[in-house]
Amino acid sequence: MRRLLRPLRVLSLAGMAFVLCAANVQAQQYIYTNDNVAGRGNSTTALTVSPKGVVKVVKTYPAGGKSAGSSYFALSPITSAKTRLGSCLFVSNGGDSTIGAFQMNLFDGTLTAAPGSPFSDGVSGAQHFGVGLAAGGSLLFAGNTNNNSISVLRINSFCSLKLLTQVTVPGSPAGMKVTPDRNYLIAAYIGQVDSFKIDYTTGSLTEIGPFNPQGSAAGVEISCDSATAYFGDAAANTQVEAFSISSSGVLKEFDNFTNKNGQSSNNVMLSVDGKHLYVSNTMSNQITTLSVGSNGALTYDSTVKLNKPGLYALGLATGTSGLDVFVSEQNNPESIGVLAANGGTLKEVPGSPFHVMKNGSDPAGLTAVPSKACP
């Protein structure tokens, strides 16, 4: 018996060490970008983030298609999804309406192209304002900005994609997001906003709107209870509109926050605890923080000017801890700003912004992996 106990104890300790090692590796924060280099094949760059917020390039991978060369400021041309077999990364190629699909290795951040990648999103030709992406459950949604349509694709084994259907929409989709309860796809057309009931069996979308906001809604964020949608407006100042989402998917505006501290407000992102809303002031290269009340209404907290040489503040992302806020900054070279979050205050970390690659100042997207997730 004693002879058996010792090997078992060794195996147990080894198993514990493996679990601890895996946990530590999984805690590594990665960022992936859609580089969107004008006049070239598109690519995605993998980066690591240190505990102090220092960003370091790991490797750049070809996305298999052509870059759009430009895009809407509120567009999210890159997203990730978890499947039964692992984690996937999707990168849109606006130059030829395809989507690069990758399997992610979360132990070292490396990527492996999915068999058959890139995949057509059902539209031919270039989408000069980019192709926006949003993932929900087993489906990936692609917003075709030149064709006023949304394509629905099934996420299959090893991150491959299959086109299911394509829906014509009333405007050019800039921002899109699936509600955390996965019932609805919410979209903004730089003007009207919309809601679609999702059928996960067939991939069909049933339109419930559109609805008319007071401003030009562009970016989208949704509360974890799936009850509130926030739209960042393309406006001269900061303008964020809050809509309730009914159980039947109807959107109804209840708050229109405006402020003169920043110029434009295309991208919006809730903090991990849902108590603050971060707004990228694109044209003034700032981030504004708003407090979210118990009823979802917004009040002003603070505005921080981003360090040079950043030019425009674009997409926002954060990890599971929410301690760092990442912002894609349009510049040449493309840059990522990192800000430490402390309640309603953001402070840029030393060395920020961090260079990624030369891309001719074209708008680039980013996503954090692992990203913040609702309970």
C-alpha positions as CSV (number, residue, x, y, z in Angstrom):
1,M,0.0,0.0,0.0
2,R,2.8,2.4,0.9
3,R,4.5,1.7,-2.4
4,L,1.3,2.8,-4.2
5,L,0.7,5.9,-2.1
6,R,4.0,7.5,-3.1
7,P,3.4,7.3,-6.9
8,L,-0.2,8.5,-6.4
9,R,1.1,11.5,-4.3
10,V,3.6,12.4,-7.0
11,L,0.9,12.2,-9.7
12,S,-1.4,14.3,-7.6
13,L,1.2,17.0,-7.1
14,A,2.1,16.9,-10.8
15,G,-1.6,17.3,-11.6
16,M,-1.9,20.2,-9.3
17,A,1.2,21.8,-10.8
18,F,-0.3,21.4,-14.3
19,V,-3.6,23.0,-13.2
20,L,-1.8,25.9,-11.6
21,C,0.4,26.3,-14.6
22,A,-2.6,26.2,-17.0
23,A,-4.4,28.8,-14.8
24,N,-1.4,31.1,-14.9
25,V,-1.1,30.7,-18.7
26,Q,-4.8,31.3,-19.2
27,A,-4.5,34.5,-17.2
28,Q,-2.2,36.0,-19.9
29,Q,-3.8,38.9,-21.6
30,Y,-3.7,39.0,-25.4
31,I,-4.7,41.7,-27.9
32,Y,-5.4,40.9,-31.6
33,T,-5.7,43.6,-34.3
34,N,-7.2,43.9,-37.7
35,D,-4.3,45.8,-39.3
36,N,-6.2,47.0,-42.4
37,V,-3.1,48.1,-44.3
38,A,-4.1,50.1,-47.4
39,G,-3.2,48.6,-50.7
40,R,-2.0,45.3,-49.3
41,G,-3.2,41.9,-48.2
42,N,-4.8,42.2,-44.8
43,S,-3.3,40.8,-41.5
44,T,-3.9,40.4,-37.8
45,T,-1.2,41.0,-35.2
46,A,-1.0,39.1,-31.9
47,L,0.2,41.0,-28.9
48,T,0.8,40.3,-25.2
49,V,0.0,42.6,-22.3
50,S,2.2,42.5,-19.2
51,P,0.7,43.0,-15.6
52,K,2.0,46.6,-15.8
53,G,0.1,47.2,-19.1
54,V,3.1,47.0,-21.4
55,V,2.1,45.8,-24.9
56,K,4.5,43.6,-27.0
57,V,4.1,42.3,-30.5
58,V,4.2,38.5,-30.8
59,K,3.6,37.9,-34.5
60,T,1.7,39.2,-37.5
61,Y,-0.4,36.7,-39.5
62,P,-1.9,37.1,-43.0
63,A,-5.7,37.1,-42.9
64,G,-6.0,35.7,-46.4
65,G,-7.8,38.6,-48.0
66,K,-7.5,42.2,-49.0
67,S,-7.6,45.2,-46.7
68,A,-10.5,47.6,-47.0
69,G,-8.0,50.5,-46.7
70,S,-10.5,52.5,-44.6
71,S,-13.5,51.9,-42.4
72,Y,-16.2,53.4,-40.2
73,F,-14.7,54.6,-36.9
74,A,-17.4,52.6,-35.0
75,L,-16.8,49.4,-36.9
76,S,-15.5,46.3,-35.2
77,P,-13.7,44.3,-37.9
78,I,-12.3,41.6,-35.5
79,T,-13.9,39.4,-32.9
80,S,-13.5,36.2,-31.0
81,A,-15.7,33.3,-30.0
82,K,-15.6,30.2,-27.8
83,T,-16.6,26.9,-29.2
84,R,-16.9,23.4,-27.8
85,L,-13.4,22.6,-29.2
86,G,-11.6,25.8,-28.4
87,S,-11.3,29.5,-29.1
88,C,-11.7,31.2,-32.5
89,L,-10.6,34.5,-33.9
90,F,-12.3,36.2,-36.9
91,V,-10.8,39.0,-39.0
92,S,-12.8,40.7,-41.8
93,N,-11.1,41.5,-45.1
94,G,-13.1,44.5,-46.4
95,G,-11.1,44.6,-49.7
96,D,-12.8,41.4,-51.0
97,S,-15.6,40.7,-48.5
98,T,-14.0,37.6,-46.9
99,I,-13.4,36.6,-43.3
100,G,-10.1,35.2,-42.0
101,A,-10.7,32.5,-39.4
102,F,-8.1,31.3,-36.9
103,Q,-7.8,28.8,-34.0
104,M,-6.3,30.5,-31.0
105,N,-3.7,28.9,-28.8
106,L,-4.2,30.6,-25.5
107,F,-1.0,29.1,-24.0
108,D,1.2,31.3,-26.2
109,G,-1.2,33.5,-28.2
110,T,-0.3,32.0,-31.6
111,L,-2.8,31.5,-34.4
112,T,-3.5,28.7,-36.8
113,A,-5.6,29.4,-39.9
114,A,-8.8,27.4,-40.0
115,P,-9.1,24.9,-42.9
116,G,-10.6,26.7,-45.9
117,S,-9.9,30.2,-44.5
118,P,-10.7,32.9,-45.7
119,F,-14.4,32.4,-46.1
120,S,-16.8,34.5,-48.3
121,D,-19.4,36.4,-46.3
122,G,-21.8,36.1,-49.3
123,V,-21.0,39.4,-50.9
124,S,-18.6,40.0,-53.7
125,G,-16.3,42.9,-54.2
126,A,-14.8,45.5,-51.8
127,Q,-16.5,46.9,-48.8
128,H,-14.7,50.3,-48.7
129,F,-16.0,51.1,-45.2
130,G,-15.1,47.7,-43.9
131,V,-17.0,44.6,-42.7
132,G,-18.1,44.7,-39.1
133,L,-18.2,41.5,-37.1
134,A,-20.3,40.3,-34.0
135,A,-20.3,36.8,-32.5
136,G,-23.2,35.2,-30.6
137,G,-23.4,31.6,-29.6
138,S,-22.7,29.4,-32.7
139,L,-23.3,32.3,-35.2
140,L,-21.1,35.1,-36.6
141,F,-22.7,38.2,-38.1
142,A,-21.0,40.3,-40.8
143,G,-22.1,43.8,-41.5
144,N,-21.6,44.7,-45.2
145,T,-21.3,48.5,-45.2
146,N,-21.4,49.0,-48.9
147,N,-24.3,46.6,-49.5
148,N,-26.6,47.5,-46.6
149,S,-26.8,43.9,-45.5
150,I,-25.9,41.6,-42.7
151,S,-24.6,38.1,-43.4
152,V,-25.1,35.2,-41.0
153,L,-22.5,32.4,-40.8
154,R,-22.4,29.2,-38.7
155,I,-19.2,28.7,-36.7
156,N,-18.3,25.1,-37.2
157,S,-15.6,22.8,-35.9
158,F,-12.0,24.1,-35.9
159,C,-13.4,27.7,-36.4
160,S,-14.5,27.2,-40.0
161,L,-17.5,29.2,-41.3
162,K,-20.6,28.4,-43.4
163,L,-22.8,31.0,-44.9
164,L,-26.5,30.5,-43.8
165,T,-28.3,33.6,-45.0
166,Q,-28.1,37.3,-45.8
167,V,-30.5,40.0,-44.8
168,T,-31.0,43.4,-46.4
169,V,-31.1,46.2,-43.8
170,P,-32.3,49.9,-43.9
171,G,-28.8,51.4,-43.7
172,S,-25.1,50.8,-43.7
173,P,-24.3,48.7,-40.5
174,A,-21.5,50.4,-38.5
175,G,-21.9,49.0,-35.0
176,M,-23.4,45.6,-34.2
177,K,-23.6,43.5,-31.0
178,V,-25.5,40.4,-29.8
179,T,-27.4,40.8,-26.5
180,P,-25.7,38.8,-23.7
181,D,-28.8,36.5,-23.5
182,R,-28.2,35.9,-27.2
183,N,-31.8,36.6,-28.2
184,Y,-31.3,39.7,-30.3
185,L,-28.8,41.4,-32.7
186,I,-28.6,45.2,-32.1
187,A,-27.3,47.3,-35.0
188,A,-26.6,51.0,-35.7
189,Y,-26.6,52.6,-39.2
190,I,-25.0,55.9,-38.3
191,G,-28.5,57.2,-38.0
192,Q,-31.3,54.7,-37.2
193,V,-30.9,51.8,-34.8
194,D,-32.3,48.3,-35.2
195,S,-33.1,45.1,-33.5
196,F,-33.3,41.5,-34.9
197,K,-34.6,38.3,-33.3
198,I,-32.1,35.5,-33.9
199,D,-33.0,32.0,-34.9
200,Y,-30.0,29.9,-34.1
201,T,-31.4,26.8,-35.9
202,T,-31.7,28.4,-39.3
203,G,-29.7,31.6,-38.8
204,S,-32.6,33.8,-39.9
205,L,-33.0,37.3,-38.6
206,T,-36.4,38.8,-37.9
207,E,-36.3,42.6,-38.0
208,I,-38.2,44.4,-35.2
209,G,-37.2,48.0,-36.0
210,P,-35.8,50.2,-37.2
211,F,-36.0,52.9,-34.5
212,N,-35.1,56.6,-34.6
213,P,-32.6,58.0,-32.1
214,Q,-32.0,61.7,-31.7
215,G,-28.5,61.6,-33.1
216,S,-26.4,59.6,-35.6
217,A,-25.9,56.3,-33.7
218,A,-22.8,54.5,-34.6
219,G,-21.2,52.3,-31.9
220,V,-23.2,49.8,-29.7
221,E,-22.8,48.4,-26.2
222,I,-25.3,46.3,-24.2
223,S,-25.7,45.8,-20.5
224,C,-25.2,42.4,-19.0
225,D,-28.9,42.0,-18.2
226,S,-29.7,42.6,-21.9
227,A,-32.1,45.3,-20.9
228,T,-30.2,48.4,-22.0
229,A,-28.4,49.4,-25.3
230,Y,-26.0,52.3,-25.4
231,F,-25.2,54.0,-28.8
232,G,-22.2,56.2,-29.3
233,D,-23.0,58.9,-31.8
234,A,-21.0,60.4,-34.6
235,A,-21.4,63.9,-33.3
236,A,-19.5,67.2,-32.9
237,N,-19.4,66.7,-29.1
238,T,-19.9,63.7,-26.9
239,Q,-23.3,62.2,-27.4
240,V,-24.5,58.8,-26.1
241,E,-28.1,57.6,-26.3
242,A,-29.6,54.9,-24.0
243,F,-32.4,52.7,-25.1
244,S,-34.3,50.1,-23.2
245,I,-34.6,46.6,-24.8
246,S,-38.0,45.0,-24.1
247,S,-38.5,41.3,-23.8
248,S,-39.8,41.3,-27.4
249,G,-36.7,43.2,-28.7
250,V,-38.3,46.7,-29.0
251,L,-35.9,49.6,-28.5
252,K,-37.1,52.7,-26.7
253,E,-34.9,55.7,-25.9
254,F,-34.9,57.0,-22.3
255,D,-31.7,59.1,-22.1
256,N,-29.7,61.3,-24.5
257,F,-26.4,62.3,-22.8
258,T,-24.5,65.2,-24.3
259,N,-21.3,66.9,-23.2
260,K,-18.8,69.3,-24.7
261,N,-15.6,67.8,-23.2
262,G,-14.8,65.7,-26.3
263,Q,-15.3,65.6,-30.0
264,S,-17.3,62.7,-31.4
265,S,-18.3,59.5,-29.6
266,N,-18.3,56.6,-32.0
267,N,-17.2,53.8,-29.7
268,V,-18.7,52.9,-26.3
269,M,-17.8,50.2,-23.8
270,L,-19.1,49.3,-20.3
271,S,-16.7,48.5,-17.5
272,V,-16.6,44.9,-16.2
273,D,-18.9,45.8,-13.2
274,G,-21.3,47.8,-15.5
275,K,-20.9,51.0,-13.4
276,H,-19.1,53.1,-15.9
277,L,-19.3,53.6,-19.7
278,Y,-16.1,54.5,-21.6
279,V,-16.5,56.6,-24.7
280,S,-13.7,57.2,-27.3
281,N,-13.7,60.8,-28.4
282,T,-12.4,60.1,-31.9
283,M,-11.6,63.5,-33.2
284,S,-10.1,64.9,-30.0
285,N,-8.1,61.7,-29.1
286,Q,-9.7,61.5,-25.7
287,I,-11.5,58.9,-23.5
288,T,-14.6,60.1,-21.6
289,T,-15.9,58.1,-18.6
290,L,-19.6,58.2,-17.7
291,S,-21.3,56.8,-14.6
292,V,-24.2,54.4,-15.1
293,G,-27.1,54.9,-12.7
294,S,-29.3,52.2,-11.3
295,N,-31.9,53.1,-14.0
296,G,-29.2,53.1,-16.7
297,A,-29.1,56.8,-17.1
298,L,-25.6,58.5,-17.6
299,T,-23.8,61.2,-15.8
300,Y,-20.3,62.7,-16.5
301,D,-17.2,61.5,-14.6
302,S,-14.0,62.6,-16.4
303,T,-12.2,63.0,-19.7
304,V,-8.5,62.1,-20.3
305,K,-6.4,63.2,-23.2
306,L,-4.4,60.4,-24.8
307,N,-0.6,60.7,-25.1
308,K,0.9,61.6,-28.4
309,P,1.6,60.4,-31.1
310,G,-1.9,59.0,-31.2
311,L,-4.1,60.7,-33.8
312,Y,-7.7,59.3,-33.4
313,A,-9.2,57.3,-30.6
314,L,-11.1,54.4,-32.1
315,G,-12.2,50.9,-30.8
316,L,-12.2,50.0,-27.1
317,A,-11.5,46.6,-25.4
318,T,-10.8,45.3,-21.9
319,G,-9.9,42.0,-20.3
320,T,-11.7,39.9,-17.7
321,S,-10.3,41.9,-14.8
322,G,-11.2,45.3,-16.3
323,L,-8.1,46.8,-14.7
324,D,-6.8,48.0,-18.1
325,V,-8.7,49.7,-21.0
326,F,-7.2,49.3,-24.4
327,V,-7.9,51.8,-27.2
328,S,-6.9,51.5,-30.9
329,E,-5.4,54.7,-32.1
330,Q,-5.3,55.7,-35.7
331,N,-1.7,56.7,-36.6
332,N,1.3,55.6,-38.6
333,P,2.4,53.3,-37.1
334,E,-0.8,51.9,-35.8
335,S,-0.9,52.1,-32.0
336,I,-2.6,50.8,-28.9
337,G,-3.2,52.9,-25.9
338,V,-3.4,51.3,-22.4
339,L,-5.1,53.1,-19.6
340,A,-5.4,51.9,-16.0
341,A,-9.0,52.0,-14.7
342,N,-9.7,53.2,-11.2
343,G,-13.5,53.8,-10.8
344,G,-14.5,56.7,-12.9
345,T,-10.9,57.7,-13.7
346,L,-8.5,56.5,-16.4
347,K,-4.8,57.1,-16.4
348,E,-2.5,56.1,-19.3
349,V,0.3,53.7,-18.3
350,P,4.0,54.6,-18.9
351,G,5.1,53.9,-22.4
352,S,1.6,54.1,-23.9
353,P,0.7,54.2,-26.8
354,F,2.5,51.1,-28.0
355,H,3.3,50.7,-31.7
356,V,2.0,47.7,-33.7
357,M,2.9,48.1,-37.4
358,K,2.9,50.7,-40.1
359,N,-0.5,50.8,-41.8
360,G,-0.7,54.2,-43.5
361,S,-2.9,55.7,-40.8
362,D,-6.0,53.7,-41.8
363,P,-8.4,52.8,-39.0
364,A,-7.6,49.5,-37.3
365,G,-9.7,47.3,-35.0
366,L,-8.7,45.3,-31.9
367,T,-10.1,42.7,-29.5
368,A,-8.9,41.5,-26.1
369,V,-8.6,37.8,-25.4
370,P,-9.8,36.8,-22.9
371,S,-12.3,39.6,-22.9
372,K,-14.7,40.8,-20.3
373,A,-17.7,38.5,-20.0
374,C,-21.1,38.8,-18.4
375,P,-21.9,36.3,-15.5
